[in-house]
Amino acid sequence: MSDENPVALEVDRTEFRTRVLVIGGILGSVLGIISAILYLRAAEEAYGEDLPSTPQPRDAMRLGVALLAIIRSITDWGRK
């Protein structure tokens, strides 16, 4: 029989999950804000006072595929 307390293991697991979710949420928010700032800066440099055209569906698909690749890499880290 194991000497480890099952309640203590559950608390450690809960603390780990909470920590990962909080850090991931903060990093995701920060990266999203930085991305938006960079997008606005590039659009202002390219178009001045005019509004940029909306992204084309193929651009959105390329971005989605790139994000899925990043998410898959993060998931693979969890398996190692």
mmCIF file of the N, C-alpha and C atoms, coordinates in Angstrom:
data_MODEL
# 
_entry.id   MODEL 
# 
loop_
_atom_site.group_PDB 
_atom_site.id 
_atom_site.type_symbol 
_atom_site.label_atom_id 
_atom_site.label_alt_id 
_atom_site.label_comp_id 
_atom_site.label_asym_id 
_atom_site.label_entity_id 
_atom_site.label_seq_id 
_atom_site.pdbx_PDB_ins_code 
_atom_site.Cartn_x 
_atom_site.Cartn_y 
_atom_site.Cartn_z 
_atom_site.occupancy 
_atom_site.B_iso_or_equiv 
_atom_site.pdbx_formal_charge 
_atom_site.auth_seq_id 
_atom_site.auth_comp_id 
_atom_site.auth_asym_id 
_atom_site.auth_atom_id 
_atom_site.pdbx_PDB_model_num 
ATOM 1   N N  . MET A 1 1  ? 0.827   -1.167 0.000   1.00 0.00 ? 1  MET A N  1 
ATOM 2   C CA . MET A 1 1  ? 0.000   0.000  0.000   1.00 0.00 ? 1  MET A CA 1 
ATOM 3   C C  . MET A 1 1  ? 0.882   1.245  0.000   1.00 0.00 ? 1  MET A C  1 
ATOM 4   N N  . SER A 1 2  ? 0.471   2.301  -0.657  1.00 0.00 ? 2  SER A N  1 
ATOM 5   C CA . SER A 1 2  ? 1.252   3.523  -0.778  1.00 0.00 ? 2  SER A CA 1 
ATOM 6   C C  . SER A 1 2  ? 1.169   4.341  0.504   1.00 0.00 ? 2  SER A C  1 
ATOM 7   N N  . ASP A 1 3  ? 2.273   5.018  0.833   1.00 0.00 ? 3  ASP A N  1 
ATOM 8   C CA . ASP A 1 3  ? 2.319   5.869  2.019   1.00 0.00 ? 3  ASP A CA 1 
ATOM 9   C C  . ASP A 1 3  ? 1.718   7.245  1.759   1.00 0.00 ? 3  ASP A C  1 
ATOM 10  N N  . GLU A 1 4  ? 1.431   7.567  0.505   1.00 0.00 ? 4  GLU A N  1 
ATOM 11  C CA . GLU A 1 4  ? 0.928   8.892  0.172   1.00 0.00 ? 4  GLU A CA 1 
ATOM 12  C C  . GLU A 1 4  ? -0.554  9.008  0.495   1.00 0.00 ? 4  GLU A C  1 
ATOM 13  N N  . ASN A 1 5  ? -0.926  10.164 0.999   1.00 0.00 ? 5  ASN A N  1 
ATOM 14  C CA . ASN A 1 5  ? -2.303  10.446 1.366   1.00 0.00 ? 5  ASN A CA 1 
ATOM 15  C C  . ASN A 1 5  ? -3.097  10.785 0.102   1.00 0.00 ? 5  ASN A C  1 
ATOM 16  N N  . PRO A 1 6  ? -4.177  10.046 -0.197  1.00 0.00 ? 6  PRO A N  1 
ATOM 17  C CA . PRO A 1 6  ? -4.940  10.320 -1.412  1.00 0.00 ? 6  PRO A CA 1 
ATOM 18  C C  . PRO A 1 6  ? -5.562  11.716 -1.426  1.00 0.00 ? 6  PRO A C  1 
ATOM 19  N N  . VAL A 1 7  ? -5.901  12.247 -0.254  1.00 0.00 ? 7  VAL A N  1 
ATOM 20  C CA . VAL A 1 7  ? -6.471  13.594 -0.194  1.00 0.00 ? 7  VAL A CA 1 
ATOM 21  C C  . VAL A 1 7  ? -5.403  14.619 -0.566  1.00 0.00 ? 7  VAL A C  1 
ATOM 22  N N  . ALA A 1 8  ? -4.181  14.419 -0.068  1.00 0.00 ? 8  ALA A N  1 
ATOM 23  C CA . ALA A 1 8  ? -3.085  15.332 -0.397  1.00 0.00 ? 8  ALA A CA 1 
ATOM 24  C C  . ALA A 1 8  ? -2.785  15.287 -1.896  1.00 0.00 ? 8  ALA A C  1 
ATOM 25  N N  . LEU A 1 9  ? -2.847  14.095 -2.501  1.00 0.00 ? 9  LEU A N  1 
ATOM 26  C CA . LEU A 1 9  ? -2.620  13.981 -3.944  1.00 0.00 ? 9  LEU A CA 1 
ATOM 27  C C  . LEU A 1 9  ? -3.692  14.732 -4.723  1.00 0.00 ? 9  LEU A C  1 
ATOM 28  N N  . GLU A 1 10 ? -4.931  14.657 -4.256  1.00 0.00 ? 10 GLU A N  1 
ATOM 29  C CA . GLU A 1 10 ? -6.027  15.360 -4.937  1.00 0.00 ? 10 GLU A CA 1 
ATOM 30  C C  . GLU A 1 10 ? -5.838  16.872 -4.831  1.00 0.00 ? 10 GLU A C  1 
ATOM 31  N N  . VAL A 1 11 ? -5.391  17.357 -3.675  1.00 0.00 ? 11 VAL A N  1 
ATOM 32  C CA . VAL A 1 11 ? -5.149  18.783 -3.498  1.00 0.00 ? 11 VAL A CA 1 
ATOM 33  C C  . VAL A 1 11 ? -4.020  19.228 -4.420  1.00 0.00 ? 11 VAL A C  1 
ATOM 34  N N  . ASP A 1 12 ? -2.923  18.447 -4.488  1.00 0.00 ? 12 ASP A N  1 
ATOM 35  C CA . ASP A 1 12 ? -1.810  18.779 -5.369  1.00 0.00 ? 12 ASP A CA 1 
ATOM 36  C C  . ASP A 1 12 ? -2.278  18.827 -6.816  1.00 0.00 ? 12 ASP A C  1 
ATOM 37  N N  . ARG A 1 13 ? -3.082  17.864 -7.220  1.00 0.00 ? 13 ARG A N  1 
ATOM 38  C CA . ARG A 1 13 ? -3.592  17.799 -8.586  1.00 0.00 ? 13 ARG A CA 1 
ATOM 39  C C  . ARG A 1 13 ? -4.483  19.007 -8.879  1.00 0.00 ? 13 ARG A C  1 
ATOM 40  N N  . THR A 1 14 ? -5.330  19.385 -7.916  1.00 0.00 ? 14 THR A N  1 
ATOM 41  C CA . THR A 1 14 ? -6.210  20.542 -8.079  1.00 0.00 ? 14 THR A CA 1 
ATOM 42  C C  . THR A 1 14 ? -5.397  21.829 -8.159  1.00 0.00 ? 14 THR A C  1 
ATOM 43  N N  . GLU A 1 15 ? -4.393  21.973 -7.297  1.00 0.00 ? 15 GLU A N  1 
ATOM 44  C CA . GLU A 1 15 ? -3.538  23.154 -7.334  1.00 0.00 ? 15 GLU A CA 1 
ATOM 45  C C  . GLU A 1 15 ? -2.790  23.245 -8.653  1.00 0.00 ? 15 GLU A C  1 
ATOM 46  N N  . PHE A 1 16 ? -2.311  22.115 -9.156  1.00 0.00 ? 16 PHE A N  1 
ATOM 47  C CA . PHE A 1 16 ? -1.609  22.086 -10.433 1.00 0.00 ? 16 PHE A CA 1 
ATOM 48  C C  . PHE A 1 16 ? -2.538  22.521 -11.555 1.00 0.00 ? 16 PHE A C  1 
ATOM 49  N N  . ARG A 1 17 ? -3.747  21.962 -11.577 1.00 0.00 ? 17 ARG A N  1 
ATOM 50  C CA . ARG A 1 17 ? -4.712  22.315 -12.626 1.00 0.00 ? 17 ARG A CA 1 
ATOM 51  C C  . ARG A 1 17 ? -5.043  23.807 -12.562 1.00 0.00 ? 17 ARG A C  1 
ATOM 52  N N  . THR A 1 18 ? -5.271  24.319 -11.369 1.00 0.00 ? 18 THR A N  1 
ATOM 53  C CA . THR A 1 18 ? -5.594  25.731 -11.206 1.00 0.00 ? 18 THR A CA 1 
ATOM 54  C C  . THR A 1 18 ? -4.447  26.605 -11.692 1.00 0.00 ? 18 THR A C  1 
ATOM 55  N N  . ARG A 1 19 ? -3.234  26.253 -11.298 1.00 0.00 ? 19 ARG A N  1 
ATOM 56  C CA . ARG A 1 19 ? -2.055  27.022 -11.703 1.00 0.00 ? 19 ARG A CA 1 
ATOM 57  C C  . ARG A 1 19 ? -1.897  27.032 -13.225 1.00 0.00 ? 19 ARG A C  1 
ATOM 58  N N  . VAL A 1 20 ? -2.062  25.867 -13.858 1.00 0.00 ? 20 VAL A N  1 
ATOM 59  C CA . VAL A 1 20 ? -1.928  25.776 -15.309 1.00 0.00 ? 20 VAL A CA 1 
ATOM 60  C C  . VAL A 1 20 ? -3.009  26.606 -15.997 1.00 0.00 ? 20 VAL A C  1 
ATOM 61  N N  . LEU A 1 21 ? -4.243  26.531 -15.526 1.00 0.00 ? 21 LEU A N  1 
ATOM 62  C CA . LEU A 1 21 ? -5.326  27.296 -16.134 1.00 0.00 ? 21 LEU A CA 1 
ATOM 63  C C  . LEU A 1 21 ? -5.134  28.806 -15.969 1.00 0.00 ? 21 LEU A C  1 
ATOM 64  N N  . VAL A 1 22 ? -4.688  29.240 -14.807 1.00 0.00 ? 22 VAL A N  1 
ATOM 65  C CA . VAL A 1 22 ? -4.473  30.671 -14.580 1.00 0.00 ? 22 VAL A CA 1 
ATOM 66  C C  . VAL A 1 22 ? -3.322  31.184 -15.443 1.00 0.00 ? 22 VAL A C  1 
ATOM 67  N N  . ILE A 1 23 ? -2.210  30.461 -15.449 1.00 0.00 ? 23 ILE A N  1 
ATOM 68  C CA . ILE A 1 23 ? -1.064  30.887 -16.257 1.00 0.00 ? 23 ILE A CA 1 
ATOM 69  C C  . ILE A 1 23 ? -1.425  30.876 -17.739 1.00 0.00 ? 23 ILE A C  1 
ATOM 70  N N  . GLY A 1 24 ? -2.108  29.831 -18.201 1.00 0.00 ? 24 GLY A N  1 
ATOM 71  C CA . GLY A 1 24 ? -2.525  29.766 -19.598 1.00 0.00 ? 24 GLY A CA 1 
ATOM 72  C C  . GLY A 1 24 ? -3.481  30.884 -19.973 1.00 0.00 ? 24 GLY A C  1 
ATOM 73  N N  . GLY A 1 25 ? -4.403  31.195 -19.092 1.00 0.00 ? 25 GLY A N  1 
ATOM 74  C CA . GLY A 1 25 ? -5.339  32.288 -19.349 1.00 0.00 ? 25 GLY A CA 1 
ATOM 75  C C  . GLY A 1 25 ? -4.648  33.628 -19.428 1.00 0.00 ? 25 GLY A C  1 
ATOM 76  N N  . ILE A 1 26 ? -3.714  33.865 -18.519 1.00 0.00 ? 26 ILE A N  1 
ATOM 77  C CA . ILE A 1 26 ? -2.980  35.132 -18.524 1.00 0.00 ? 26 ILE A CA 1 
ATOM 78  C C  . ILE A 1 26 ? -2.120  35.235 -19.786 1.00 0.00 ? 26 ILE A C  1 
ATOM 79  N N  . LEU A 1 27 ? -1.384  34.171 -20.108 1.00 0.00 ? 27 LEU A N  1 
ATOM 80  C CA . LEU A 1 27 ? -0.544  34.195 -21.310 1.00 0.00 ? 27 LEU A CA 1 
ATOM 81  C C  . LEU A 1 27 ? -1.377  34.377 -22.575 1.00 0.00 ? 27 LEU A C  1 
ATOM 82  N N  . GLY A 1 28 ? -2.503  33.689 -22.654 1.00 0.00 ? 28 GLY A N  1 
ATOM 83  C CA . GLY A 1 28 ? -3.376  33.832 -23.815 1.00 0.00 ? 28 GLY A CA 1 
ATOM 84  C C  . GLY A 1 28 ? -3.908  35.244 -23.956 1.00 0.00 ? 28 GLY A C  1 
ATOM 85  N N  . SER A 1 29 ? -4.294  35.847 -22.847 1.00 0.00 ? 29 SER A N  1 
ATOM 86  C CA . SER A 1 29 ? -4.795  37.222 -22.873 1.00 0.00 ? 29 SER A CA 1 
ATOM 87  C C  . SER A 1 29 ? -3.714  38.201 -23.299 1.00 0.00 ? 29 SER A C  1 
ATOM 88  N N  . VAL A 1 30 ? -2.535  38.044 -22.723 1.00 0.00 ? 30 VAL A N  1 
ATOM 89  C CA . VAL A 1 30 ? -1.422  38.940 -23.056 1.00 0.00 ? 30 VAL A CA 1 
ATOM 90  C C  . VAL A 1 30 ? -1.052  38.795 -24.531 1.00 0.00 ? 30 VAL A C  1 
ATOM 91  N N  . LEU A 1 31 ? -0.949  37.563 -25.012 1.00 0.00 ? 31 LEU A N  1 
ATOM 92  C CA . LEU A 1 31 ? -0.617  37.354 -26.427 1.00 0.00 ? 31 LEU A CA 1 
ATOM 93  C C  . LEU A 1 31 ? -1.706  37.900 -27.343 1.00 0.00 ? 31 LEU A C  1 
ATOM 94  N N  . GLY A 1 32 ? -2.956  37.766 -26.947 1.00 0.00 ? 32 GLY A N  1 
ATOM 95  C CA . GLY A 1 32 ? -4.048  38.321 -27.739 1.00 0.00 ? 32 GLY A CA 1 
ATOM 96  C C  . GLY A 1 32 ? -3.995  39.833 -27.817 1.00 0.00 ? 32 GLY A C  1 
ATOM 97  N N  . ILE A 1 33 ? -3.715  40.485 -26.705 1.00 0.00 ? 33 ILE A N  1 
ATOM 98  C CA . ILE A 1 33 ? -3.615  41.944 -26.688 1.00 0.00 ? 33 ILE A CA 1 
ATOM 99  C C  . ILE A 1 33 ? -2.427  42.410 -27.517 1.00 0.00 ? 33 ILE A C  1 
ATOM 100 N N  . ILE A 1 34 ? -1.284  41.744 -27.367 1.00 0.00 ? 34 ILE A N  1 
ATOM 101 C CA . ILE A 1 34 ? -0.105  42.106 -28.153 1.00 0.00 ? 34 ILE A CA 1 
ATOM 102 C C  . ILE A 1 34 ? -0.389  41.921 -29.647 1.00 0.00 ? 34 ILE A C  1 
ATOM 103 N N  . SER A 1 35 ? -1.050  40.834 -30.003 1.00 0.00 ? 35 SER A N  1 
ATOM 104 C CA . SER A 1 35 ? -1.391  40.592 -31.406 1.00 0.00 ? 35 SER A CA 1 
ATOM 105 C C  . SER A 1 35 ? -2.301  41.692 -31.945 1.00 0.00 ? 35 SER A C  1 
ATOM 106 N N  . ALA A 1 36 ? -3.285  42.097 -31.161 1.00 0.00 ? 36 ALA A N  1 
ATOM 107 C CA . ALA A 1 36 ? -4.199  43.158 -31.590 1.00 0.00 ? 36 ALA A CA 1 
ATOM 108 C C  . ALA A 1 36 ? -3.463  44.482 -31.762 1.00 0.00 ? 36 ALA A C  1 
ATOM 109 N N  . ILE A 1 37 ? -2.562  44.801 -30.851 1.00 0.00 ? 37 ILE A N  1 
ATOM 110 C CA . ILE A 1 37 ? -1.781  46.033 -30.960 1.00 0.00 ? 37 ILE A CA 1 
ATOM 111 C C  . ILE A 1 37 ? -0.928  46.013 -32.219 1.00 0.00 ? 37 ILE A C  1 
ATOM 112 N N  . LEU A 1 38 ? -0.261  44.890 -32.476 1.00 0.00 ? 38 LEU A N  1 
ATOM 113 C CA . LEU A 1 38 ? 0.582   44.782 -33.672 1.00 0.00 ? 38 LEU A CA 1 
ATOM 114 C C  . LEU A 1 38 ? -0.253  44.859 -34.945 1.00 0.00 ? 38 LEU A C  1 
ATOM 115 N N  . TYR A 1 39 ? -1.432  44.249 -34.945 1.00 0.00 ? 39 TYR A N  1 
ATOM 116 C CA . TYR A 1 39 ? -2.339  44.320 -36.095 1.00 0.00 ? 39 TYR A CA 1 
ATOM 117 C C  . TYR A 1 39 ? -2.753  45.763 -36.356 1.00 0.00 ? 39 TYR A C  1 
ATOM 118 N N  . LEU A 1 40 ? -3.150  46.474 -35.300 1.00 0.00 ? 40 LEU A N  1 
ATOM 119 C CA . LEU A 1 40 ? -3.562  47.869 -35.452 1.00 0.00 ? 40 LEU A CA 1 
ATOM 120 C C  . LEU A 1 40 ? -2.420  48.739 -35.959 1.00 0.00 ? 40 LEU A C  1 
ATOM 121 N N  . ARG A 1 41 ? -1.228  48.530 -35.420 1.00 0.00 ? 41 ARG A N  1 
ATOM 122 C CA . ARG A 1 41 ? -0.072  49.310 -35.854 1.00 0.00 ? 41 ARG A CA 1 
ATOM 123 C C  . ARG A 1 41 ? 0.216   49.068 -37.333 1.00 0.00 ? 41 ARG A C  1 
ATOM 124 N N  . ALA A 1 42 ? 0.200   47.809 -37.752 1.00 0.00 ? 42 ALA A N  1 
ATOM 125 C CA . ALA A 1 42 ? 0.458   47.495 -39.156 1.00 0.00 ? 42 ALA A CA 1 
ATOM 126 C C  . ALA A 1 42 ? -0.623  48.067 -40.066 1.00 0.00 ? 42 ALA A C  1 
ATOM 127 N N  . ALA A 1 43 ? -1.881  47.989 -39.640 1.00 0.00 ? 43 ALA A N  1 
ATOM 128 C CA . ALA A 1 43 ? -2.980  48.525 -40.447 1.00 0.00 ? 43 ALA A CA 1 
ATOM 129 C C  . ALA A 1 43 ? -2.879  50.041 -40.557 1.00 0.00 ? 43 ALA A C  1 
ATOM 130 N N  . GLU A 1 44 ? -2.516  50.713 -39.475 1.00 0.00 ? 44 GLU A N  1 
ATOM 131 C CA . GLU A 1 44 ? -2.365  52.165 -39.515 1.00 0.00 ? 44 GLU A CA 1 
ATOM 132 C C  . GLU A 1 44 ? -1.213  52.584 -40.425 1.00 0.00 ? 44 GLU A C  1 
ATOM 133 N N  . GLU A 1 45 ? -0.113  51.821 -40.391 1.00 0.00 ? 45 GLU A N  1 
ATOM 134 C CA . GLU A 1 45 ? 1.019   52.132 -41.260 1.00 0.00 ? 45 GLU A CA 1 
ATOM 135 C C  . GLU A 1 45 ? 0.663   51.906 -42.725 1.00 0.00 ? 45 GLU A C  1 
ATOM 136 N N  . ALA A 1 46 ? -0.105  50.863 -43.004 1.00 0.00 ? 46 ALA A N  1 
ATOM 137 C CA . ALA A 1 46 ? -0.422  50.518 -44.387 1.00 0.00 ? 46 ALA A CA 1 
ATOM 138 C C  . ALA A 1 46 ? -1.552  51.364 -44.956 1.00 0.00 ? 46 ALA A C  1 
ATOM 139 N N  . TYR A 1 47 ? -2.541  51.691 -44.137 1.00 0.00 ? 47 TYR A N  1 
ATOM 140 C CA . TYR A 1 47 ? -3.745  52.350 -44.646 1.00 0.00 ? 47 TYR A CA 1 
ATOM 141 C C  . TYR A 1 47 ? -3.943  53.769 -44.131 1.00 0.00 ? 47 TYR A C  1 
ATOM 142 N N  . GLY A 1 48 ? -3.166  54.205 -43.172 1.00 0.00 ? 48 GLY A N  1 
ATOM 143 C CA . GLY A 1 48 ? -3.340  55.546 -42.618 1.00 0.00 ? 48 GLY A CA 1 
ATOM 144 C C  . GLY A 1 48 ? -4.670  55.653 -41.902 1.00 0.00 ? 48 GLY A C  1 
ATOM 145 N N  . GLU A 1 49 ? -5.456  56.657 -42.286 1.00 0.00 ? 49 GLU A N  1 
ATOM 146 C CA . GLU A 1 49 ? -6.756  56.887 -41.651 1.00 0.00 ? 49 GLU A CA 1 
ATOM 147 C C  . GLU A 1 49 ? -7.852  55.985 -42.207 1.00 0.00 ? 49 GLU A C  1 
ATOM 148 N N  . ASP A 1 50 ? -7.614  55.372 -43.366 1.00 0.00 ? 50 ASP A N  1 
ATOM 149 C CA . ASP A 1 50 ? -8.611  54.479 -43.967 1.00 0.00 ? 50 ASP A CA 1 
ATOM 150 C C  . ASP A 1 50 ? -8.691  53.176 -43.182 1.00 0.00 ? 50 ASP A C  1 
ATOM 151 N N  . LEU A 1 51 ? -9.838  52.536 -43.259 1.00 0.00 ? 51 LEU A N  1 
ATOM 152 C CA . LEU A 1 51 ? -9.997  51.238 -42.610 1.00 0.00 ? 51 LEU A CA 1 
ATOM 153 C C  . LEU A 1 51 ? -9.466  50.141 -43.530 1.00 0.00 ? 51 LEU A C  1 
ATOM 154 N N  . PRO A 1 52 ? -8.765  49.169 -42.966 1.00 0.00 ? 52 PRO A N  1 
ATOM 155 C CA . PRO A 1 52 ? -8.291  48.060 -43.807 1.00 0.00 ? 52 PRO A CA 1 
ATOM 156 C C  . PRO A 1 52 ? -9.458  47.185 -44.243 1.00 0.00 ? 52 PRO A C  1 
ATOM 157 N N  . SER A 1 53 ? -9.255  46.459 -45.319 1.00 0.00 ? 53 SER A N  1 
ATOM 158 C CA . SER A 1 53 ? -10.294 45.528 -45.763 1.00 0.00 ? 53 SER A CA 1 
ATOM 159 C C  . SER A 1 53 ? -10.372 44.362 -44.775 1.00 0.00 ? 53 SER A C  1 
ATOM 160 N N  . THR A 1 54 ? -11.519 43.731 -44.734 1.00 0.00 ? 54 THR A N  1 
ATOM 161 C CA . THR A 1 54 ? -11.674 42.588 -43.829 1.00 0.00 ? 54 THR A CA 1 
ATOM 162 C C  . THR A 1 54 ? -10.865 41.412 -44.353 1.00 0.00 ? 54 THR A C  1 
ATOM 163 N N  . PRO A 1 55 ? -10.358 40.594 -43.460 1.00 0.00 ? 55 PRO A N  1 
ATOM 164 C CA . PRO A 1 55 ? -9.586  39.432 -43.904 1.00 0.00 ? 55 PRO A CA 1 
ATOM 165 C C  . PRO A 1 55 ? -10.440 38.496 -44.761 1.00 0.00 ? 55 PRO A C  1 
ATOM 166 N N  . GLN A 1 56 ? -9.812  37.890 -45.729 1.00 0.00 ? 56 GLN A N  1 
ATOM 167 C CA . GLN A 1 56 ? -10.486 36.937 -46.601 1.00 0.00 ? 56 GLN A CA 1 
ATOM 168 C C  . GLN A 1 56 ? -10.634 35.598 -45.868 1.00 0.00 ? 56 GLN A C  1 
ATOM 169 N N  . PRO A 1 57 ? -11.617 34.793 -46.251 1.00 0.00 ? 57 PRO A N  1 
ATOM 170 C CA . PRO A 1 57 ? -11.794 33.487 -45.592 1.00 0.00 ? 57 PRO A CA 1 
ATOM 171 C C  . PRO A 1 57 ? -10.539 32.611 -45.646 1.00 0.00 ? 57 PRO A C  1 
ATOM 172 N N  . ARG A 1 58 ? -9.810  32.661 -46.754 1.00 0.00 ? 58 ARG A N  1 
ATOM 173 C CA . ARG A 1 58 ? -8.590  31.836 -46.837 1.00 0.00 ? 58 ARG A CA 1 
ATOM 174 C C  . ARG A 1 58 ? -7.548  32.278 -45.815 1.00 0.00 ? 58 ARG A C  1 
ATOM 175 N N  . ASP A 1 59 ? -7.506  33.608 -45.524 1.00 0.00 ? 59 ASP A N  1 
ATOM 176 C CA . ASP A 1 59 ? -6.581  34.101 -44.502 1.00 0.00 ? 59 ASP A CA 1 
ATOM 177 C C  . ASP A 1 59 ? -6.981  33.580 -43.119 1.00 0.00 ? 59 ASP A C  1 
ATOM 178 N N  . ALA A 1 60 ? -8.277  33.569 -42.856 1.00 0.00 ? 60 ALA A N  1 
ATOM 179 C CA . ALA A 1 60 ? -8.769  33.046 -41.583 1.00 0.00 ? 60 ALA A CA 1 
ATOM 180 C C  . ALA A 1 60 ? -8.473  31.551 -41.458 1.00 0.00 ? 60 ALA A C  1 
ATOM 181 N N  . MET A 1 61 ? -8.612  30.824 -42.569 1.00 0.00 ? 61 MET A N  1 
ATOM 182 C CA . MET A 1 61 ? -8.313  29.382 -42.551 1.00 0.00 ? 61 MET A CA 1 
ATOM 183 C C  . MET A 1 61 ? -6.830  29.144 -42.284 1.00 0.00 ? 61 MET A C  1 
ATOM 184 N N  . ARG A 1 62 ? -5.967  29.921 -42.909 1.00 0.00 ? 62 ARG A N  1 
ATOM 185 C CA . ARG A 1 62 ? -4.523  29.762 -42.679 1.00 0.00 ? 62 ARG A CA 1 
ATOM 186 C C  . ARG A 1 62 ? -4.181  30.039 -41.222 1.00 0.00 ? 62 ARG A C  1 
ATOM 187 N N  . LEU A 1 63 ? -4.781  31.082 -40.666 1.00 0.00 ? 63 LEU A N  1 
ATOM 188 C CA . LEU A 1 63 ? -4.551  31.401 -39.263 1.00 0.00 ? 63 LEU A CA 1 
ATOM 189 C C  . LEU A 1 63 ? -5.067  30.277 -38.363 1.00 0.00 ? 63 LEU A C  1 
ATOM 190 N N  . GLY A 1 64 ? -6.242  29.740 -38.681 1.00 0.00 ? 64 GLY A N  1 
ATOM 191 C CA . GLY A 1 64 ? -6.805  28.647 -37.893 1.00 0.00 ? 64 GLY A CA 1 
ATOM 192 C C  . GLY A 1 64 ? -5.933  27.409 -37.913 1.00 0.00 ? 64 GLY A C  1 
ATOM 193 N N  . VAL A 1 65 ? -5.404  27.064 -39.080 1.00 0.00 ? 65 VAL A N  1 
ATOM 194 C CA . VAL A 1 65 ? -4.529  25.887 -39.198 1.00 0.00 ? 65 VAL A CA 1 
ATOM 195 C C  . VAL A 1 65 ? -3.246  26.107 -38.404 1.00 0.00 ? 65 VAL A C  1 
ATOM 196 N N  . ALA A 1 66 ? -2.694  27.319 -38.476 1.00 0.00 ? 66 ALA A N  1 
ATOM 197 C CA . ALA A 1 66 ? -1.482  27.624 -37.712 1.00 0.00 ? 66 ALA A CA 1 
ATOM 198 C C  . ALA A 1 66 ? -1.749  27.526 -36.211 1.00 0.00 ? 66 ALA A C  1 
ATOM 199 N N  . LEU A 1 67 ? -2.897  28.031 -35.770 1.00 0.00 ? 67 LEU A N  1 
ATOM 200 C CA . LEU A 1 67 ? -3.239  27.943 -34.345 1.00 0.00 ? 67 LEU A CA 1 
ATOM 201 C C  . LEU A 1 67 ? -3.449  26.499 -33.904 1.00 0.00 ? 67 LEU A C  1 
ATOM 202 N N  . LEU A 1 68 ? -4.070  25.689 -34.762 1.00 0.00 ? 68 LEU A N  1 
ATOM 203 C CA . LEU A 1 68 ? -4.241  24.272 -34.430 1.00 0.00 ? 68 LEU A CA 1 
ATOM 204 C C  . LEU A 1 68 ? -2.898  23.572 -34.284 1.00 0.00 ? 68 LEU A C  1 
ATOM 205 N N  . ALA A 1 69 ? -1.938  23.927 -35.130 1.00 0.00 ? 69 ALA A N  1 
ATOM 206 C CA . ALA A 1 69 ? -0.598  23.333 -35.022 1.00 0.00 ? 69 ALA A CA 1 
ATOM 207 C C  . ALA A 1 69 ? 0.056   23.715 -33.699 1.00 0.00 ? 69 ALA A C  1 
ATOM 208 N N  . ILE A 1 70 ? -0.118  24.958 -33.289 1.00 0.00 ? 70 ILE A N  1 
ATOM 209 C CA . ILE A 1 70 ? 0.443   25.404 -32.007 1.00 0.00 ? 70 ILE A CA 1 
ATOM 210 C C  . ILE A 1 70 ? -0.231  24.672 -30.849 1.00 0.00 ? 70 ILE A C  1 
ATOM 211 N N  . ILE A 1 71 ? -1.553  24.564 -30.906 1.00 0.00 ? 71 ILE A N  1 
ATOM 212 C CA . ILE A 1 71 ? -2.290  23.861 -29.846 1.00 0.00 ? 71 ILE A CA 1 
ATOM 213 C C  . ILE A 1 71 ? -1.877  22.395 -29.787 1.00 0.00 ? 71 ILE A C  1 
ATOM 214 N N  . ARG A 1 72 ? -1.668  21.790 -30.934 1.00 0.00 ? 72 ARG A N  1 
ATOM 215 C CA . ARG A 1 72 ? -1.231  20.391 -30.953 1.00 0.00 ? 72 ARG A CA 1 
ATOM 216 C C  . ARG A 1 72 ? 0.149   20.245 -30.319 1.00 0.00 ? 72 ARG A C  1 
ATOM 217 N N  . SER A 1 73 ? 1.048   21.186 -30.583 1.00 0.00 ? 73 SER A N  1 
ATOM 218 C CA . SER A 1 73 ? 2.377   21.148 -29.973 1.00 0.00 ? 73 SER A CA 1 
ATOM 219 C C  . SER A 1 73 ? 2.288   21.263 -28.449 1.00 0.00 ? 73 SER A C  1 
ATOM 220 N N  . ILE A 1 74 ? 1.409   22.150 -27.979 1.00 0.00 ? 74 ILE A N  1 
ATOM 221 C CA . ILE A 1 74 ? 1.234   22.308 -26.533 1.00 0.00 ? 74 ILE A CA 1 
ATOM 222 C C  . ILE A 1 74 ? 0.681   21.026 -25.923 1.00 0.00 ? 74 ILE A C  1 
ATOM 223 N N  . THR A 1 75 ? -0.267  20.405 -26.617 1.00 0.00 ? 75 THR A N  1 
ATOM 224 C CA . THR A 1 75 ? -0.841  19.145 -26.134 1.00 0.00 ? 75 THR A CA 1 
ATOM 225 C C  . THR A 1 75 ? 0.226   18.048 -26.081 1.00 0.00 ? 75 THR A C  1 
ATOM 226 N N  . ASP A 1 76 ? 1.104   18.021 -27.081 1.00 0.00 ? 76 ASP A N  1 
ATOM 227 C CA . ASP A 1 76 ? 2.179   17.024 -27.080 1.00 0.00 ? 76 ASP A CA 1 
ATOM 228 C C  . ASP A 1 76 ? 3.130   17.215 -25.907 1.00 0.00 ? 76 ASP A C  1 
ATOM 229 N N  . TRP A 1 77 ? 3.348   18.464 -25.496 1.00 0.00 ? 77 TRP A N  1 
ATOM 230 C CA . TRP A 1 77 ? 4.189   18.713 -24.320 1.00 0.00 ? 77 TRP A CA 1 
ATOM 231 C C  . TRP A 1 77 ? 3.599   18.017 -23.104 1.00 0.00 ? 77 TRP A C  1 
ATOM 232 N N  . GLY A 1 78 ? 2.275   18.036 -22.986 1.00 0.00 ? 78 GLY A N  1 
ATOM 233 C CA . GLY A 1 78 ? 1.624   17.418 -21.838 1.00 0.00 ? 78 GLY A CA 1 
ATOM 234 C C  . GLY A 1 78 ? 1.769   15.906 -21.800 1.00 0.00 ? 78 GLY A C  1 
ATOM 235 N N  . ARG A 1 79 ? 2.042   15.315 -22.954 1.00 0.00 ? 79 ARG A N  1 
ATOM 236 C CA . ARG A 1 79 ? 2.188   13.855 -23.021 1.00 0.00 ? 79 ARG A CA 1 
ATOM 237 C C  . ARG A 1 79 ? 3.600   13.377 -22.724 1.00 0.00 ? 79 ARG A C  1 
ATOM 238 N N  . LYS A 1 80 ? 4.539   14.298 -22.700 1.00 0.00 ? 80 LYS A N  1 
ATOM 239 C CA . LYS A 1 80 ? 5.937   13.900 -22.465 1.00 0.00 ? 80 LYS A CA 1 
ATOM 240 C C  . LYS A 1 80 ? 6.251   13.797 -21.005 1.00 0.00 ? 80 LYS A C  1 
# 
